[in-house]
């Protein structure tokens, strides 16, 4: 039984920030939230050049997270969707429970284009708190939370397990531990992979047809929620093709704590990185048997891309 009063302060912080993110999205007028407040570099080859707009909802949630870290005096390096990498300047001494350096990884609002058209599907806020050792690749998750901002459902983890709950007026209710499915045949598997933007859809479908044609159903979403969908048994495989750093590490923390198998396309472990511009090719499967079958298919078609292969 999960008891929020007995969990770690980092889990409580992640849940508090996640609950407030969901509240702000539901309370913000969609027209206001969809206003474009900034533009990224749209030069081909730059980070997200095919989708350069920053919406108000993205910026306000990210600013809120950063403000909270500074106000609590937390020694954090933020790795986030809009700011990239930013060292927080604490405004006070931290409480003892927060007195350690951390990485704060976040995609404050995932689903911006759907939000802009007022399509209430796949609106997520994701965050994770990792240790910050001398060598970044040794970082370990202390807590993570992925919040469905349209339904107030949250999938989160501590250092041992993953859970599913719901926010009701910021209070966490109905918490249960989650576990992935036992599906072990590809022909029975539900696979999730991001296919909504043509920039991803056409290359992925052409290159990985050999895998996609062998599964029972494909959910065309991804990001941090893809990992959580495997963790909670909604799908059986999340196929993360060229997905960004800030989507990978919040969701991966939850999936691994739920008992999912997570590796690169080559079957290698995924190490943490400070390089927020990296993109990753990762398979997250419900169990070892199913994971092996996906990796065998990739190997037989000479797919050898490694994690963090792009900046």
C-alpha positions as CSV (number, residue, x, y, z in Angstrom):
1,X,0.0,0.0,0.0
2,X,1.4,3.4,-1.0
3,X,1.4,6.0,1.7
4,X,2.4,9.5,0.5
5,X,3.3,10.5,4.0
6,X,5.9,7.7,4.2
7,X,7.4,8.1,0.8
8,X,10.6,10.1,0.1
9,X,10.5,13.9,-0.1
10,X,11.6,13.7,-3.8
11,X,8.5,11.7,-4.6
12,X,6.3,14.1,-2.7
13,X,7.9,17.0,-4.6
14,X,7.4,15.3,-8.0
15,X,3.7,14.6,-7.2
16,X,3.1,18.2,-5.9
17,X,4.6,19.7,-9.1
18,X,2.7,17.3,-11.3
19,X,-0.6,18.0,-9.6
20,X,-0.1,21.7,-10.0
21,X,0.8,21.3,-13.6
22,X,-2.5,19.4,-14.3
23,X,-4.4,22.0,-12.3
24,X,-2.9,24.9,-14.3
25,X,-3.6,23.2,-17.7
26,X,-7.2,22.5,-16.8
27,X,-7.7,26.1,-15.4
28,X,-6.0,27.9,-18.2
29,X,-8.2,29.1,-21.1
30,X,-7.1,27.1,-24.1
31,X,-7.0,30.1,-26.4
32,X,-4.6,31.8,-24.0
33,X,-2.4,28.7,-23.5
34,X,-2.1,28.2,-27.2
35,X,-0.6,31.6,-27.8
36,X,2.9,31.4,-29.4
37,X,5.3,33.1,-27.1
38,X,8.6,32.1,-28.6
39,X,10.2,30.6,-31.7
40,X,13.1,28.2,-31.9
41,X,15.6,28.1,-34.8
42,X,13.7,26.7,-37.8
43,X,16.9,26.0,-39.8
44,X,16.9,22.4,-41.1
45,X,19.0,20.2,-38.8
46,X,18.5,22.3,-35.7
47,X,16.7,21.0,-32.6
48,X,13.0,20.6,-33.5
49,X,13.3,22.7,-36.7
50,X,10.0,21.1,-38.0
51,X,8.1,22.3,-34.9
52,X,9.7,25.6,-33.7
53,X,6.9,27.2,-31.8
54,X,6.8,27.5,-28.0
55,X,3.2,27.9,-26.7
56,X,2.3,29.8,-23.5
57,X,1.3,26.5,-21.8
58,X,4.8,25.1,-22.4
59,X,6.5,28.2,-21.1
60,X,4.3,28.8,-18.1
61,X,4.7,25.2,-16.8
62,X,8.4,25.2,-17.3
63,X,8.8,28.5,-15.5
64,X,6.7,27.2,-12.7
65,X,9.0,24.2,-12.2
66,X,12.1,26.3,-12.3
67,X,10.6,28.8,-9.9
68,X,9.7,26.1,-7.4
69,X,13.2,24.6,-7.4
70,X,14.8,28.1,-6.8
71,X,12.3,29.0,-4.0
72,X,13.0,25.7,-2.2
73,X,16.8,26.2,-2.4
74,X,17.4,23.0,-4.4
75,X,20.8,22.6,-6.0
76,X,19.5,21.5,-9.5
77,X,20.6,21.4,-13.1
78,X,17.4,21.6,-15.1
79,X,17.3,19.7,-18.4
80,X,14.1,20.8,-20.0
81,X,12.2,21.1,-23.3
82,X,12.4,24.9,-23.7
83,X,15.4,26.1,-21.7
84,X,17.7,23.2,-22.6
85,X,20.2,23.0,-19.7
86,X,20.1,25.5,-16.9
87,X,21.7,25.7,-13.5
88,X,19.3,26.8,-10.8
89,X,20.3,29.7,-8.5
90,X,18.8,28.8,-5.1
91,X,17.2,31.6,-3.3
92,X,17.6,30.1,0.2
93,X,19.2,27.3,2.0
94,X,17.3,24.0,1.3
95,X,15.4,22.0,3.8
96,X,17.6,19.1,5.0
97,X,15.5,16.6,3.0
98,X,16.4,18.5,-0.3
99,X,20.1,19.0,0.6
100,X,21.7,17.2,-2.3
101,X,22.5,18.1,-5.9
102,X,20.0,16.8,-8.5
103,X,19.2,16.7,-12.2
104,X,15.6,17.9,-12.8
105,X,14.5,16.5,-16.2
106,X,11.2,17.7,-17.7
107,X,9.0,18.0,-20.7
108,X,6.6,20.5,-19.0
109,X,3.9,20.0,-21.6
110,X,3.9,17.2,-24.2
111,X,1.2,17.4,-26.9
112,X,1.4,21.1,-27.9
113,X,0.1,20.8,-31.4
114,X,-2.9,18.8,-30.3
115,X,-3.5,21.5,-27.6
116,X,-3.2,24.3,-30.1
117,X,-6.1,22.8,-32.1
118,X,-8.0,22.1,-28.8
119,X,-7.9,18.3,-29.2
120,X,-7.9,17.0,-25.6
121,X,-5.8,13.9,-26.2
122,X,-2.2,13.0,-25.2
123,X,-1.7,16.1,-23.1
124,X,1.1,15.2,-20.6
125,X,3.4,16.9,-18.2
126,X,6.5,14.8,-17.3
127,X,9.3,15.3,-14.8
128,X,12.0,13.3,-13.1
129,X,14.5,13.9,-10.3
130,X,17.8,12.1,-10.7
131,X,20.9,12.1,-8.5
132,X,23.7,14.3,-9.8
133,X,27.0,12.4,-9.2
134,X,30.4,13.5,-10.5
135,X,29.9,11.4,-13.6
136,X,26.5,12.0,-15.2
137,X,26.2,8.5,-16.7
138,X,26.0,7.2,-13.1
139,X,22.9,9.2,-12.3
140,X,19.9,7.3,-10.9
141,X,16.2,8.3,-10.6
142,X,14.9,9.3,-7.2
143,X,11.4,10.0,-8.4
144,X,9.4,10.6,-11.7
145,X,5.9,11.5,-12.6
146,X,4.0,11.6,-15.9
147,X,0.6,13.4,-15.6
148,X,-2.3,13.1,-18.0
149,X,-3.3,16.8,-17.9
150,X,-6.7,16.2,-19.5
151,X,-7.7,13.3,-17.2
152,X,-5.6,14.0,-14.1
153,X,-4.2,10.5,-14.1
154,X,-0.6,10.1,-12.9
155,X,1.9,7.3,-13.3
156,X,4.9,7.8,-11.0
157,X,7.7,6.0,-9.3
158,X,9.9,6.0,-6.3
159,X,13.3,4.1,-6.1
160,X,11.6,0.7,-6.0
161,X,8.1,0.6,-7.6
162,X,5.8,2.4,-10.1
163,X,2.3,3.4,-9.3
164,X,-0.9,4.7,-10.9
165,X,-3.2,7.3,-9.2
166,X,-5.4,10.2,-9.9
167,X,-5.4,13.8,-8.7
168,X,-8.7,15.1,-7.3
169,X,-8.3,18.8,-6.4
170,X,-4.5,18.3,-6.0
171,X,-5.0,15.3,-3.7
172,X,-3.6,11.9,-4.8
173,X,-6.3,9.2,-4.7
174,X,-6.7,5.5,-5.7
175,X,-3.0,4.7,-5.8
176,X,-2.1,1.2,-7.0
177,X,1.2,-0.4,-7.9
178,X,1.4,-1.1,-11.7
179,X,2.9,-4.0,-13.6
180,X,3.3,-4.7,-17.3
181,X,1.5,-7.4,-19.3
182,X,2.6,-10.9,-19.9
183,X,2.1,-10.8,-23.6
184,X,5.0,-12.7,-25.2
185,X,4.0,-13.0,-28.9
186,X,4.4,-10.1,-31.3
187,X,1.2,-11.1,-33.1
188,X,-0.7,-10.4,-29.9
189,X,1.2,-7.3,-28.9
190,X,0.0,-3.7,-28.8
191,X,2.9,-1.4,-29.9
192,X,3.2,2.3,-29.3
193,X,5.4,4.6,-31.4
194,X,5.2,8.2,-32.4
195,X,3.6,8.7,-35.8
196,X,1.6,11.9,-35.7
197,X,4.1,14.3,-37.2
198,X,5.0,13.4,-40.9
199,X,8.7,14.2,-40.0
200,X,8.5,11.0,-37.8
201,X,5.8,9.0,-39.5
202,X,7.1,8.4,-43.0
203,X,10.7,7.5,-42.1
204,X,9.6,5.2,-39.3
205,X,6.9,3.3,-41.3
206,X,9.2,2.8,-44.2
207,X,12.2,1.7,-42.1
208,X,10.4,-0.5,-39.6
209,X,7.7,-2.0,-41.6
210,X,9.1,-5.4,-40.8
211,X,8.2,-4.9,-37.1
212,X,5.0,-2.9,-37.4
213,X,3.3,-5.4,-39.7
214,X,3.9,-8.2,-37.2
215,X,2.0,-6.7,-34.2
216,X,-1.7,-6.6,-33.5
217,X,-2.2,-2.9,-33.0
218,X,-0.2,0.4,-33.2
219,X,-0.9,3.4,-31.0
220,X,0.6,6.4,-32.8
221,X,1.7,8.3,-29.7
222,X,5.0,8.4,-27.8
223,X,7.1,10.5,-25.5
224,X,7.2,9.9,-21.7
225,X,3.6,8.4,-21.8
226,X,4.8,5.6,-24.1
227,X,6.9,4.1,-21.3
228,X,4.1,4.6,-18.8
229,X,1.6,2.8,-21.1
230,X,3.9,-0.3,-21.1
231,X,4.4,0.0,-17.3
232,X,0.6,0.1,-16.7
233,X,-0.3,-2.6,-19.2
234,X,-2.0,-0.4,-21.7
235,X,0.4,-1.5,-24.4
236,X,3.1,-4.1,-24.6
237,X,6.0,-2.4,-26.5
238,X,7.0,1.2,-26.8
239,X,9.3,1.7,-29.8
240,X,11.0,5.1,-29.2
241,X,12.6,6.1,-32.5
242,X,14.7,9.3,-32.3
243,X,12.9,10.5,-29.2
244,X,14.3,13.5,-27.2
245,X,16.2,13.3,-24.0
246,X,13.4,15.1,-22.0
247,X,10.8,12.5,-23.1
248,X,13.1,9.5,-22.4
249,X,14.3,9.9,-18.9
250,X,11.1,10.7,-17.0
251,X,9.2,7.8,-18.7
252,X,12.1,5.3,-18.6
253,X,12.4,5.7,-14.8
254,X,8.8,4.7,-14.4
255,X,9.0,1.8,-16.8
256,X,12.1,0.3,-15.2
257,X,10.6,0.5,-11.7
258,X,7.5,-1.3,-13.0
259,X,9.7,-4.2,-14.2
260,X,9.7,-3.4,-17.9
261,X,12.8,-4.2,-20.0
262,X,14.4,-1.1,-21.5
263,X,17.4,-1.1,-23.8
264,X,18.8,0.6,-27.0
265,X,17.9,-1.0,-30.3
266,X,21.1,-3.0,-29.9
267,X,20.1,-4.4,-26.5
268,X,22.5,-2.1,-24.5
269,X,21.6,-0.3,-21.3
270,X,20.6,3.3,-21.5
271,X,22.9,5.6,-19.5
272,X,21.9,9.1,-18.3
273,X,23.4,12.1,-20.1
274,X,23.6,15.8,-19.6
275,X,23.3,16.4,-23.3
276,X,19.7,17.5,-23.5
277,X,19.9,17.7,-27.3
278,X,20.5,14.0,-27.7
279,X,17.9,11.8,-29.3
280,X,17.5,8.1,-28.5
281,X,16.4,4.9,-30.2
282,X,15.0,2.7,-27.4
283,X,12.8,-0.3,-27.0
284,X,10.7,-0.7,-23.8
285,X,8.9,-4.0,-23.5
286,X,6.5,-5.6,-21.0
287,X,8.8,-8.6,-20.4
288,X,12.1,-10.2,-21.4
289,X,10.6,-12.7,-23.9
290,X,8.8,-10.1,-25.9
291,X,11.8,-7.7,-25.7
292,X,14.1,-10.4,-27.1
293,X,11.8,-11.0,-30.1
294,X,11.8,-7.2,-31.0
295,X,15.6,-7.1,-30.7
296,X,16.0,-10.2,-32.8
297,X,13.9,-8.6,-35.6
298,X,16.0,-5.4,-35.4
299,X,19.2,-7.4,-35.5
300,X,18.1,-9.5,-38.5
301,X,17.4,-6.3,-40.4
302,X,20.8,-4.8,-39.4
303,X,19.4,-2.0,-37.3
304,X,22.3,-0.9,-35.2
305,X,21.5,2.7,-34.1
306,X,22.7,3.5,-30.6
307,X,21.2,5.7,-27.9
308,X,22.1,9.3,-27.8
309,X,23.3,9.1,-31.4
310,X,22.2,12.6,-32.4
311,X,22.6,16.1,-31.0
